[in-house]
């Protein structure tokens, strides 16, 4: 019982620090993004989106997959970390060399000369991420997220300041490029001093093999997931225009910016916590379901509210030149709303060592996704249809993961649907109230503030009225935290 209480305290402490880290980091990133969007054209953003396709795919090889293998291994020691570090470094420099060489070819294919230097500079993120991923794996394995917060906060402030200054002094696209590179550089340097973990000349093939055996399935899954989502950008960039890609990319960024923060925060804490409970299936199910309920409850008002107020938000923050991105924001809001249930199921499946199931589901989902993607192009030939095909793929993935979560963890599909729809019901009531307030003819900023206030009050009030479990749970946690601060 005492061990469960210690584990629970670690999870909630981890959630607090990761949430704080995420909010601080993304607040600065959001400001930089808004400034750049106002200064750059949709075509400029389309160029950045194309470049990041190649960097993101390459980055999958050195982040997440093999780091998860270290986190999942309960008895991982320094030799495991050293081995994975050197493996990551070698792979990262090979990938950097490939991108450096193919950069001119990519620029010629899209007939955009600027792609070449931008791709070569952003490719530097890969070796830096290789080092950083091992540091973060160490922090995550120990559930010591306070250290991660300190490094992320410092690096985000510095890199954000650099990006803003460069944007105002007319560097355009390069402001975002330097901000991205300096962020990962500062983060890595800060973690070197905080975590006190440094590479040594140690390597073991015996230790590497089981880590690769676990991690390669996650790598394959990550490549499929990233490759599928980035394929849409490649198609839009080539088949349509850089402007269309800019609208699509910006439209997906807004809900991704908000929802992925909640999602990644839950996942960073949930996976190591579940891995520590992998032999206790009852506790595993309990933590998984509570995490799904909590993250869905938090995401629902944010995503529903964003979908309804998207035209006003885009007009105020990005100016009218970005209004064509509104439909993409609304479609992706619904797609991300389905994410909490899927993410928590994924973490539970990975925590019990069944990364093969993770790979199997992603293969099936992405095959269906490719069929839907190319069907949408053939039948409708619009960027909106492409976005809808991604939403349908997400629905398929949620159903598949729900099936395996039911069989392996005991989190029944009926319960998953009930947990999600209970939040959705309150969210729809909130949407009606927000729409009514939106009819008031006043200053746009004033109306938006009134909508946010009304939506928040409505969501909280009906959560209390309908006795939503996640609301009661968060309320109790907030009271305990307030009491502990007073003491």
C-alpha positions as CSV (number, residue, x, y, z in Angstrom):
1,X,0.0,0.0,0.0
2,X,2.8,2.3,0.9
3,X,4.6,1.6,-2.4
4,X,1.3,2.5,-4.3
5,X,1.1,5.8,-2.4
6,X,4.8,6.6,-3.3
7,X,4.1,5.7,-6.9
8,X,1.0,7.8,-7.0
9,X,2.9,10.8,-5.5
10,X,5.6,10.4,-8.1
11,X,3.1,10.3,-10.9
12,X,1.2,13.4,-9.7
13,X,4.5,15.3,-9.0
14,X,5.7,14.3,-12.5
15,X,2.4,15.6,-14.0
16,X,2.8,18.9,-12.2
17,X,6.3,19.5,-13.4
18,X,5.7,18.4,-16.9
19,X,2.6,20.5,-17.2
20,X,4.6,23.5,-15.9
21,X,7.4,22.7,-18.3
22,X,5.0,22.4,-21.2
23,X,3.1,25.6,-20.4
24,X,6.2,27.7,-20.1
25,X,7.9,26.2,-23.2
26,X,4.8,26.5,-25.4
27,X,3.9,30.0,-24.3
28,X,7.2,31.3,-25.6
29,X,6.9,29.1,-28.8
30,X,3.4,30.4,-29.3
31,X,4.5,34.0,-29.2
32,X,7.3,33.4,-31.6
33,X,5.0,31.5,-33.9
34,X,2.4,34.3,-33.9
35,X,5.1,36.9,-34.7
36,X,6.5,34.9,-37.5
37,X,3.0,34.2,-39.0
38,X,2.2,37.9,-39.0
39,X,5.6,38.7,-40.7
40,X,5.7,35.8,-43.1
41,X,3.4,34.8,-46.0
42,X,1.5,31.5,-46.1
43,X,4.0,30.5,-48.9
44,X,7.0,31.1,-46.5
45,X,5.3,28.9,-44.0
46,X,4.8,26.3,-46.7
47,X,8.6,26.2,-47.3
48,X,9.3,25.6,-43.6
49,X,6.7,22.9,-43.5
50,X,8.3,21.1,-46.5
51,X,11.8,21.3,-44.8
52,X,10.5,19.9,-41.5
53,X,9.1,16.9,-43.3
54,X,12.6,15.5,-43.9
55,X,13.9,16.6,-40.5
56,X,11.0,15.1,-38.6
57,X,11.2,11.8,-40.4
58,X,15.0,11.5,-39.8
59,X,14.5,12.6,-36.2
60,X,12.3,9.6,-35.5
61,X,15.4,7.4,-35.7
62,X,17.1,9.0,-32.7
63,X,14.2,10.0,-30.5
64,X,11.4,8.2,-28.6
65,X,11.7,4.6,-29.9
66,X,15.0,3.5,-28.3
67,X,14.6,6.0,-25.5
68,X,11.3,4.2,-24.6
69,X,13.3,1.0,-24.5
70,X,15.5,2.5,-21.8
71,X,12.5,3.8,-19.8
72,X,10.7,0.4,-20.1
73,X,13.7,-1.5,-18.8
74,X,13.3,-1.5,-15.0
75,X,17.0,-2.4,-14.2
76,X,18.6,-0.1,-16.8
77,X,22.1,1.0,-15.6
78,X,24.7,3.4,-16.9
79,X,26.1,0.9,-19.4
80,X,22.7,0.7,-21.1
81,X,22.5,4.5,-21.4
82,X,26.1,4.7,-22.7
83,X,25.4,2.0,-25.3
84,X,22.3,3.6,-26.5
85,X,23.9,7.0,-26.6
86,X,26.7,5.9,-28.9
87,X,24.3,4.0,-31.1
88,X,22.1,7.1,-31.4
89,X,25.1,9.4,-32.2
90,X,26.3,7.2,-35.0
91,X,22.8,7.0,-36.6
92,X,22.2,10.7,-36.2
93,X,25.4,11.7,-38.0
94,X,24.6,9.3,-40.8
95,X,21.2,10.9,-41.2
96,X,22.6,14.4,-41.0
97,X,25.0,13.5,-43.9
98,X,22.2,12.1,-46.0
99,X,20.1,15.2,-45.6
100,X,23.0,17.5,-46.2
101,X,23.7,15.7,-49.5
102,X,20.2,15.5,-50.8
103,X,19.2,19.1,-49.9
104,X,20.0,20.6,-53.4
105,X,18.0,17.8,-55.0
106,X,15.0,18.4,-52.8
107,X,15.2,22.1,-53.6
108,X,15.3,21.4,-57.4
109,X,12.4,19.0,-57.2
110,X,10.2,21.6,-55.6
111,X,11.8,24.5,-57.5
112,X,12.4,26.4,-54.3
113,X,16.2,27.3,-54.0
114,X,15.8,28.4,-50.4
115,X,14.9,24.8,-49.3
116,X,18.6,23.7,-49.6
117,X,20.3,25.9,-47.1
118,X,17.3,25.8,-44.7
119,X,17.3,22.0,-44.8
120,X,21.0,21.8,-44.2
121,X,20.9,24.0,-41.1
122,X,17.8,22.4,-39.6
123,X,19.4,18.9,-40.1
124,X,21.7,19.9,-37.2
125,X,18.8,19.2,-34.9
126,X,19.2,15.5,-35.5
127,X,22.6,14.9,-33.7
128,X,21.6,17.3,-31.0
129,X,18.3,15.4,-30.5
130,X,20.3,12.1,-30.3
131,X,22.1,13.3,-27.2
132,X,19.1,15.1,-25.7
133,X,16.9,12.0,-26.0
134,X,19.2,10.0,-23.8
135,X,19.2,12.7,-21.2
136,X,15.4,12.9,-21.2
137,X,15.2,9.1,-21.0
138,X,17.3,9.3,-17.8
139,X,15.0,11.9,-16.4
140,X,11.8,10.0,-17.3
141,X,13.0,6.7,-16.0
142,X,13.6,8.3,-12.6
143,X,10.4,10.3,-12.8
144,X,12.5,13.4,-12.0
145,X,10.7,15.9,-14.2
146,X,11.6,18.9,-12.2
147,X,15.1,18.8,-13.8
148,X,13.5,18.6,-17.2
149,X,11.4,21.7,-16.4
150,X,14.4,23.7,-15.4
151,X,16.3,23.0,-18.6
152,X,13.3,23.4,-20.9
153,X,12.3,26.7,-19.3
154,X,15.8,28.2,-19.6
155,X,16.3,27.0,-23.2
156,X,12.9,28.1,-24.3
157,X,13.3,31.6,-22.9
158,X,16.7,32.1,-24.5
159,X,15.8,30.6,-27.9
160,X,12.5,32.4,-28.0
161,X,14.2,35.7,-27.3
162,X,16.6,35.0,-30.2
163,X,13.7,34.1,-32.5
164,X,11.7,37.2,-31.7
165,X,14.7,39.6,-32.1
166,X,15.5,38.0,-35.5
167,X,11.9,38.2,-36.6
168,X,11.7,41.9,-35.8
169,X,15.0,42.7,-37.5
170,X,13.8,41.1,-40.8
171,X,15.4,37.7,-40.8
172,X,12.1,36.1,-41.7
173,X,12.2,32.3,-42.1
174,X,15.7,32.2,-40.5
175,X,14.3,33.4,-37.2
176,X,12.3,30.2,-36.9
177,X,15.3,28.1,-38.0
178,X,17.6,29.6,-35.5
179,X,15.0,29.4,-32.7
180,X,14.6,25.6,-33.3
181,X,18.3,24.9,-33.4
182,X,19.2,27.1,-30.4
183,X,16.3,25.6,-28.4
184,X,17.6,22.0,-28.6
185,X,21.2,23.2,-28.2
186,X,20.5,25.1,-25.0
187,X,18.3,22.3,-23.6
188,X,21.1,19.8,-24.1
189,X,23.7,22.0,-22.5
190,X,21.5,22.8,-19.5
191,X,20.7,19.1,-19.0
192,X,24.4,18.3,-19.0
193,X,24.8,20.4,-15.9
194,X,21.5,19.5,-14.2
195,X,21.3,15.7,-14.7
196,X,25.0,15.1,-14.2
197,X,25.0,12.4,-16.9
198,X,27.9,12.5,-19.4
199,X,28.9,10.1,-22.2
200,X,31.8,7.7,-21.6
201,X,33.7,5.5,-23.9
202,X,31.6,2.5,-23.0
203,X,29.6,0.2,-25.3
204,X,28.0,-3.3,-25.1
205,X,26.5,-5.2,-28.0
206,X,25.0,-7.6,-25.5
207,X,23.1,-4.7,-23.9
208,X,22.2,-3.1,-27.3
209,X,20.5,-6.1,-28.8
210,X,17.5,-6.4,-26.3
211,X,17.1,-2.6,-26.5
212,X,16.9,-2.7,-30.2
213,X,14.6,-5.7,-30.1
214,X,12.1,-3.7,-28.1
215,X,12.8,-0.3,-29.8
216,X,12.7,-1.3,-33.4
217,X,9.0,-1.9,-33.3
218,X,8.4,1.5,-31.8
219,X,10.8,3.0,-34.5
220,X,8.8,1.3,-37.3
221,X,5.6,2.6,-35.8
222,X,7.0,6.1,-35.4
223,X,8.2,6.1,-39.0
224,X,4.8,5.0,-40.2
225,X,3.0,7.6,-38.1
226,X,5.4,10.5,-39.0
227,X,5.8,9.4,-42.6
228,X,2.0,9.2,-43.1
229,X,1.3,12.7,-41.6
230,X,4.3,14.2,-43.4
231,X,3.3,12.5,-46.7
232,X,0.2,14.7,-46.8
233,X,2.4,17.8,-46.7
234,X,4.6,16.5,-49.5
235,X,1.6,15.8,-51.7
236,X,0.0,19.2,-50.9
237,X,3.3,21.0,-51.5
238,X,3.8,19.3,-54.9
239,X,0.2,18.9,-56.2
240,X,-1.2,22.2,-55.0
241,X,0.9,25.2,-53.9
242,X,3.1,26.5,-51.1
243,X,0.2,28.7,-50.1
244,X,-2.1,25.7,-49.7
245,X,0.5,23.9,-47.7
246,X,1.0,27.0,-45.5
247,X,-2.8,27.1,-44.7
248,X,-2.9,23.3,-44.1
249,X,0.2,23.4,-41.9
250,X,-0.9,26.4,-39.9
251,X,-4.4,24.9,-39.5
252,X,-3.0,21.7,-38.1
253,X,-0.6,23.6,-35.8
254,X,-3.2,25.3,-33.7
255,X,-5.0,22.2,-32.3
256,X,-1.7,20.3,-32.3
257,X,-0.1,23.0,-30.3
258,X,-2.8,22.9,-27.6
259,X,-3.7,19.2,-27.6
260,X,-0.3,17.7,-28.0
261,X,0.9,19.5,-24.9
262,X,-1.7,17.8,-22.8
263,X,-1.2,14.5,-24.6
264,X,2.6,14.5,-24.4
265,X,2.6,15.6,-20.8
266,X,0.3,12.6,-19.9
267,X,2.5,10.3,-21.9
268,X,5.8,11.4,-20.5
269,X,4.7,10.6,-17.0
270,X,2.2,7.8,-17.7
271,X,4.6,5.4,-19.6
272,X,7.3,5.2,-16.9
273,X,4.6,5.0,-14.2
274,X,2.8,2.2,-16.0
275,X,6.1,0.4,-16.7
276,X,6.7,0.3,-12.9
277,X,3.2,-1.3,-12.5
278,X,3.5,-3.7,-15.5
279,X,3.1,-6.8,-13.3
280,X,0.0,-5.5,-11.5
281,X,-2.8,-5.5,-14.2
282,X,-5.4,-4.1,-11.9
283,X,-3.3,-1.0,-11.0
284,X,-2.3,-0.8,-14.7
285,X,-5.9,-0.5,-15.8
286,X,-6.7,1.9,-12.9
287,X,-4.0,4.3,-13.9
288,X,-4.7,4.0,-17.6
289,X,-8.4,4.7,-17.3
290,X,-8.0,7.6,-14.8
291,X,-5.4,9.2,-17.1
292,X,-7.7,8.8,-20.1
293,X,-10.6,10.4,-18.2
294,X,-8.4,13.3,-16.9
295,X,-6.8,14.2,-20.2
296,X,-10.1,13.9,-22.1
297,X,-11.7,16.2,-19.6
298,X,-9.0,18.8,-20.0
299,X,-8.8,18.6,-23.8
300,X,-12.6,18.8,-24.4
301,X,-13.3,22.4,-23.5
302,X,-10.1,23.6,-25.1
303,X,-10.6,21.9,-28.5
304,X,-14.4,22.4,-28.7
305,X,-13.8,26.1,-27.8
306,X,-11.0,26.5,-30.4
307,X,-13.1,24.9,-33.1
308,X,-16.0,27.3,-32.5
309,X,-13.9,30.5,-32.1
310,X,-11.3,29.7,-34.7
311,X,-12.4,32.4,-37.2
312,X,-12.1,35.1,-34.6
313,X,-8.8,33.8,-33.2
314,X,-7.2,33.6,-36.6
315,X,-8.5,37.1,-37.5
316,X,-7.1,38.6,-34.3
317,X,-3.8,36.8,-34.0
318,X,-2.7,36.0,-37.6
319,X,-4.7,38.6,-39.6
320,X,-7.2,37.8,-42.4
321,X,-4.6,36.5,-44.8
322,X,-4.7,33.2,-42.7
323,X,-8.5,32.7,-42.7
324,X,-8.4,29.8,-45.2
325,X,-6.7,27.8,-42.4
326,X,-9.9,27.8,-40.3
327,X,-11.5,24.6,-41.7
328,X,-8.3,22.7,-41.1
329,X,-8.3,23.9,-37.4
330,X,-11.9,22.7,-36.9
331,X,-11.3,19.3,-38.5
332,X,-8.1,18.7,-36.5
333,X,-9.8,19.8,-33.3
334,X,-12.1,16.8,-33.5
335,X,-9.2,14.5,-34.5
336,X,-7.2,15.5,-31.5
337,X,-10.2,15.2,-29.2
338,X,-10.1,11.4,-29.9
339,X,-6.4,11.3,-28.9
340,X,-6.5,10.8,-25.1
341,X,-8.3,7.4,-25.2
342,X,-5.8,6.2,-27.8
343,X,-2.7,7.6,-26.2
344,X,-3.5,6.1,-22.8
345,X,-4.2,2.7,-24.4
346,X,-0.9,2.9,-26.3
347,X,1.1,3.7,-23.2
348,X,-0.5,0.8,-21.3
349,X,0.2,-1.6,-24.2
350,X,3.8,-0.5,-24.4
351,X,4.3,-0.6,-20.7
352,X,3.6,-4.4,-20.6
353,X,6.2,-4.9,-23.3
354,X,3.8,-5.5,-26.2
355,X,5.3,-3.1,-28.6
356,X,4.5,-5.7,-31.3
357,X,0.8,-4.8,-30.9
358,X,1.6,-1.2,-31.2
359,X,3.4,-1.9,-34.5
360,X,0.6,-4.2,-35.8
361,X,-2.1,-1.6,-35.1
362,X,-0.2,1.2,-36.8
363,X,0.4,-0.9,-39.9
364,X,-3.3,-1.6,-40.2
365,X,-4.3,2.0,-39.5
366,X,-1.8,3.5,-41.9
367,X,-2.7,1.1,-44.7
368,X,-6.3,2.2,-44.2
369,X,-5.0,5.8,-44.0
370,X,-3.2,5.6,-47.3
371,X,-6.3,4.2,-49.0
372,X,-8.4,7.0,-47.6
373,X,-5.7,9.6,-48.5
374,X,-5.4,8.7,-52.2
375,X,-9.2,8.1,-52.5
376,X,-9.7,11.7,-51.2
377,X,-7.3,13.0,-53.8
378,X,-8.9,11.0,-56.7
379,X,-12.5,11.7,-55.7
380,X,-12.4,15.2,-54.4
381,X,-8.9,16.6,-55.1
382,X,-9.0,19.2,-52.3
383,X,-6.8,19.9,-49.3
384,X,-10.0,19.8,-47.1
385,X,-10.6,16.2,-48.3
386,X,-7.1,15.3,-47.3
387,X,-7.6,16.6,-43.8
388,X,-10.9,14.6,-43.5
389,X,-9.1,11.5,-44.6
390,X,-6.7,12.0,-41.7
391,X,-9.6,12.3,-39.3
392,X,-11.1,9.1,-40.5
393,X,-7.7,7.3,-40.1
394,X,-7.6,8.6,-36.5
395,X,-11.1,7.1,-35.8
396,X,-9.9,3.7,-37.2
397,X,-6.8,3.8,-34.9
398,X,-8.9,4.6,-31.8
399,X,-11.1,1.6,-32.5
400,X,-8.2,-0.7,-33.0
401,X,-6.3,0.4,-29.9
402,X,-9.5,0.2,-27.9
403,X,-9.9,-3.4,-28.9
404,X,-6.4,-4.4,-27.8
405,X,-6.6,-2.3,-24.6
406,X,-9.7,-4.2,-23.7
407,X,-8.0,-7.6,-24.2
408,X,-4.6,-6.8,-22.7
409,X,-5.3,-4.3,-20.0
410,X,-9.0,-4.9,-19.2
411,X,-10.1,-1.3,-20.2
412,X,-13.3,-2.2,-22.0
413,X,-14.3,-0.4,-25.2
414,X,-17.7,0.4,-23.7
415,X,-15.9,2.1,-20.8
416,X,-13.6,4.0,-23.1
417,X,-16.5,5.3,-25.2
418,X,-18.4,6.3,-22.1
419,X,-15.4,8.1,-20.6
420,X,-14.9,10.1,-23.8
421,X,-18.6,10.9,-24.5
422,X,-19.3,12.0,-21.0
423,X,-16.8,14.9,-21.6
424,X,-18.2,15.4,-25.1
425,X,-21.7,15.9,-23.8
426,X,-20.6,18.7,-21.5
427,X,-18.5,20.1,-24.3
428,X,-21.5,20.3,-26.6
429,X,-23.5,22.2,-24.0
430,X,-20.6,24.6,-23.6
431,X,-20.5,25.0,-27.4
432,X,-24.2,26.1,-27.5
433,X,-23.5,28.7,-24.8
434,X,-20.4,30.0,-26.6
435,X,-22.3,30.3,-30.0
436,X,-25.1,32.3,-28.3
437,X,-22.5,34.8,-26.8
438,X,-20.8,35.0,-30.2
439,X,-24.0,36.5,-31.7
440,X,-23.5,39.7,-29.6
441,X,-22.4,42.6,-31.8
442,X,-19.4,44.1,-29.9
443,X,-15.7,44.4,-30.3
444,X,-14.1,41.1,-31.5
445,X,-11.7,40.9,-28.6
446,X,-14.4,41.7,-26.0
447,X,-16.7,39.0,-27.5
448,X,-13.9,36.4,-27.6
449,X,-13.2,37.1,-23.9
450,X,-16.9,36.8,-23.1
451,X,-17.0,33.5,-25.0
452,X,-14.0,32.1,-23.1
453,X,-15.5,33.1,-19.7
454,X,-18.9,31.8,-20.5
455,X,-17.5,28.5,-21.9
456,X,-15.4,28.0,-18.8
457,X,-18.2,28.7,-16.4
458,X,-20.6,26.5,-18.3
459,X,-18.2,23.6,-18.6
460,X,-17.4,23.7,-14.9
461,X,-21.0,24.1,-13.8
462,X,-22.4,21.2,-15.8
463,X,-19.4,19.1,-14.8
464,X,-20.5,19.6,-11.2
465,X,-24.2,19.1,-12.0
466,X,-23.6,15.8,-13.9
467,X,-21.0,14.7,-11.3
468,X,-18.3,14.1,-13.9
469,X,-15.7,11.9,-12.2
470,X,-12.7,13.7,-13.8
471,X,-13.9,17.0,-12.5
472,X,-14.4,15.7,-8.9
473,X,-10.9,14.0,-9.1
474,X,-9.2,17.2,-10.3
475,X,-11.1,19.2,-7.7
476,X,-9.9,17.0,-4.9
477,X,-6.3,17.2,-6.2
478,X,-6.5,21.0,-6.4
479,X,-7.7,21.2,-2.8
480,X,-4.9,18.9,-1.5
481,X,-2.3,20.9,-3.4
482,X,-3.7,24.2,-2.0
483,X,-3.6,22.7,1.5
484,X,0.0,21.5,1.1
485,X,1.1,25.0,-0.1
486,X,-0.5,26.6,3.0
487,X,1.3,24.2,5.3
